[in-house]
Structure formats: C-alpha cells, structure tokens
Amino acid sequence: MTPAIKKQSGIQPRSPWSRKLDQSFIWLTRLFALAIAGVLIWIAIQVAIAAFPAIRQFGLGFLTTTTWNPVNSQYGALPMIYGTIVTSAIALLIAVPVGLGVAIFLSENYLPPKIQLAFVFLVELLAAIPSVVYGLWGIFVLIPFLRPLQQGLNTYFGWLPIFSTPPAGPGMLTAGVILSIMILPTIAAISRDALISLPSDLRQAAVGLGATRWETILMVLVPAAFSGIVGAIMLALGRAIGETMAVTMVIGNSNNISPSIFAPANTIPSLLANQFAEASGLQVAALMYAALVLFGLTLLVNILAQILVRRVQRI
Amino acid sequence: MTFKSQPETASRNVRSLRRSPTSPRTLFSILMTSLVFICVALALLPLLAVLFYVITQGASRLNLSVFQELPPPPMVEGGGFRNAIVGTLIMVGIGALISIPFGVLAAIYLSEFSSGKIAEWTRFATNVLSGVPSIIVGVFAYGVIVLTMKTYSAWAGGFALSILMLPIIVRTTDEALQLVPKELRQAAVGLGATDFQTVTRVVLPAALPAIITGGTLAIARAAGETAPLLFTALFTQFGINWSSGLVEPTASLSVLIYNFATVPFKNQQELAWAASFILVVMVLITSTLARLATARKVY
C-alpha cells in the first residue's frame, strides 16, 4: 500500500499509545488465564509444604498404618482411606444405575420437550442444594428412615460380615446413601450430554434396521456414548471422594476399620473437618498429609474423567 | 429379524411388520421403560423430601427476631442469627470481589485472544480446579492466610470462597462470550475499534446478562459452602466487630447449620433448619432466575 492511497482513504496508523493499551490488555487477560493453572499448582505446593514434616516422619507407611492417635503422635490414614473407598463405592453402586436411567429418560423423547426441560432443571436443583443442608436432613430424616432397614438386615443377614455390627444410625451405609443422592445429578447430567450429543444418524440407522427403542439405546447409543458415561461416573466418583459436610454429619466419626457397612467410620474429608480446627504441631502436618493424599486422588480421578468426557465430544 | 424373503409370503410379511404387543422384544422395551421411570421417581424423591422438610421445619421457626438477634445459648428460647447472615454476606462479597474480575478477565483471554493450545489447557485446568474438593481449598486458605495472619478471619473465608467461585465464573463467562456472534466483533473491528474497545464496548455488554447469571450462580453456590469456612472463618456467637477490620472469627449461615445440627439442643436445631430454609430459598431463586435468563436467547 503506497502512502498516497493511505492518505486518500483517511486511514491513519494507530497511535502508539492505543497500541500499547491493546497489547497490555491482552497480556493482562493472558496473565489471569494462566493464573488459573497457577492456583492449582499453588494449592499443591502449599499443601505439600505444610505436610512435609509428616511426610518425613511417616513416609509411605502413613498410608498403611491403622492408628490415628494424636496423644502419642501416631498417625496413619488407612482407616480414612478405607472409609473413603467404602462410602464412595456404596454411593456409586446406587447412583450409577439410577443416574443412567435418569440420563436415558432425559435424552429420549418420552415427554414433550418443555416438560422434559423442567425435569432436567429439577435434577440440576438436586446438585445445587448445599451439602450441609443434606447433612442436616440426613441426621434428622434419613438416619431414622434407614434404621428399620438396617436393623432388619442385621437381624436376618447378620452372619454376613458386611451386615455384622448392630446399626447405631450413623455409619458408612448412611453416608453412602447421602453421597449417592449428591452425585446422582453429576452422572445424570453429563451422561445425558453425552447421549444427546450423538449424531442422530445413529438412532435413525438403528430404527431403520428394525430395532426397538431399547435395542437402539442398549446396542447403539450407550456404546457410542460409553466414554462420556464413564467420564461422568469418574467425575461423580471425584465428587464422592471429596464431599465433606454431609458425610461428616452422618458417618459417625470413628477411626476404626470394620467390615460392616453399618459401622461408624471416617473419610479423609470428614477427618479434616473434625480435627483441623483443634489441631496443632505434628497433627496439622499429618492432616495436611491426608489432605495431600485426597488432593492427589481427586486430581487423578478428575483428569481421567476430563479426558474421557472430551473424547466423546470429538465424535 | 422376522422378515422372510420369499415372494409367496408377501401378504404375511406386511402383517409381520406390525410389532406384536406380546413379543419378547416389545415386552423388554416396556419393562426397561418402566424401570427408567422408576429411576426418575427415585432421583426426584430425595429432592422433594429435602425441600419438604426444609420448608416445613424451617419456615415454622422463621420470624423477624431471627434476622435481628444473635445465636442463643443452649436451652434458651428465642434468638436468631443476624451475625451469621452478615458474615455470609461479607465473605461471599469478598469472594465475589476477587473471583469475578479474575474470572472474567481470564475468560476474555480464553474466548477472544487465545489460540488453541493455551486455551485448551486453561479450560482443562478450570475443569480440574472445579473438581478440587472444597475442604482442600479450606486447608489451602488456612495455610496461606490463617497461618500468616495468625488468626481466623473473614478474609481467609472470603479467599477460600473466591477459589471455589473462580471456575464457575470462568466457565459461564467463557460460554457467554462464545455465544456472541462473530459478526459483532467483525463490525466493531471494521469500524476501526481496537481490540480493547471491541471487548469492552461490544462483546462484554452483549454477553453481560449471561455473565451476571453466572456470577449469581457462583454466589449462591458459595453461600452454601461450609467446608472451606470451618477452619478459615471458624464461627462465633458474637456480632461482627467492624472496628477490628474483620480479622477475627466470623459466623456464617452454613457453619451455623453444621454446629447447631450436631448438638442435642432443640432450640439450636430449630435455628439450623431456619438457616437451611434461607440458604435453600436463595438457591431456588437464583437457579430459577438463571434458568429463565439463559432460556431467553439475546441473539
């Protein structure tokens, strides 16, 4: 472009000041975007540093030791790791079938679209209720409701180790049930997203070949959306592992390992919620170590989940 | 498949195209459909049960003194949780003041200026951050702020809440900005606007309703968070002491529910239900408004 044309069209080069402003604005936004990853790393480093005294003292034995005794400064996280795994497993056992059913219901055309959206909203609402409110409800409504069921199981199937202790009310089963309610919306909403984002050709082809609705769902749609559904389950698992308040309020808070699902226990988050405010010295470091284990676990589960959910979006 | 290809059975073939209501395949479909309906009923039952109890138990204890008085000692009738409401407002306010500018600027970079890899990784990091358990954020805020200031404070609570709000803000703003049509940006640039002007005068105003919706959702979510406040803001029966600069234990609605739910005193349990009622009503209102706002497309 020659200077003559530039002059004619009246376009002037931007003032250096305006160009600076533009550049610095872009840099500012980039800084904040990168800071998101920075926050993640900061959390990891901060927790790891605070946990360091406990890591040095207990090493990996922390994960396999069963005593948690602040009086003798003996710390082992195995009972809490066990409690976390058992409650999450109970939660998944209940929430995966029900959540998948809800996802299929909400991705099929059983209802007119408007009413269906209302149902989607209701399921989302389940996720929006604060966890401490679930805990309150769990203490005063769910525990009394589950007690006869637990007593029955204990009376008739008490010879099975998992039903072997007399139910006290709070325990791993109650915590698992409340967790299942809280993670159900995650499974339902993300599996539904995976199902409705499938190309409609798949359904048309299956129906055109004479498949019934359920043959289409089970043999075509669910397999096609499988990685998204597994991703949804992983995300829900991550939430179940890290859920704090509701679990703390109904799990009974005992640092013992019992094969019975009626027994009171502790999860890593409930241990932190119970002891952190009163802890000092090595106990803080031990709690930080437990937090670091929890952080690593949820990070792993979440990253796997993200990768799986992403894969389905690429289809 | 029940088709036969012989021409002499053509008339029967037409009939066989109709699905028999008693064939195993149809029965299986009916069975599975009813199972799915049962699943939906099972999923919505707890929602209705929670709402029912919170409304019946909470609303009956709700009166004006709840908003005006301080938490009562055990076994004493009356009292309220004025300090908890104010404390929640302060800490959510601090959280919003940190996370909204932070999140909106980051989202602007993601949707407007970034190219490929960095944006992909940052969105990934945002999703991972939203999966970090809230108790870990509490532990982190304890290490960063409580240990350095040597005291529990509303600032530590607000800081913890801001980290929980950040991914929600980034995600909703990012989505809102991407919904703004390309033509608007092209028109702005075509008129000679700089990048800064395009973003601040054209793109952001166009996406503002959706951004506000996201902010409201994040605030409602943060108000119900308990775990990050347990050992950052702690709790107190006393009112907010403004002259101390908020550097002291601060009450909040959610921690009040936790503390009063786990004591054997009827009067405090009732207050826990009343506080739950306030939190749940707030969540219901903001979720409904958000749903209505996003249902109406601006473009």
Interface residues (C-beta under 8 A of the other chain):
Chain A: R14 S18 R19 L21 D22 F25 I26 L28 T29 R30 F32 A33 L34 A35 I36 A37 V39 L40 W42 I43 Q46 V47 I49 A50 P97 V98 G99 L100 G101 V102 I104 F105 Y110 F119 F121 L122 V123 E124 L125 L126 A128 I129 P130 S131 V132 V133 Y134 G135 L136 W137 I139 F140 V141 I181 L184 A188 G210 T212 R213 W214 E215 I217 L218 L235 G238 R239 I241 G242 E243 T244 M245 T248 M249 P269 L272 A273 F276 A277 L287 M288 A291 L294 F295 T298 L299 V301 N302 I303 A305 Q306
Chain B: M1 R19 R25 T26 F28 S29 M32 T33 L35 V36 F37 I38 C39 V40 L42 A43 L44 P46 L47 A49 V50 Y53 V54 Q57 F102 L105 A106 I108 Y109 L110 E112 F113 S114 I118 A119 W121 T122 F124 A125 T126 N127 V128 L129 G131 V132 P133 S134 I135 I136 V137 G138 V139 F140 Y142 G143 V144 I163 L166 P167 V170 T194 D195 F196 V199 A220 R221 A223 G224 E225 T226 A227 L230 F231 L234 S254 I257 Y258 A261 T262 Q269 A272 W273 S276 L279 V280 V283 L284 S287 R291
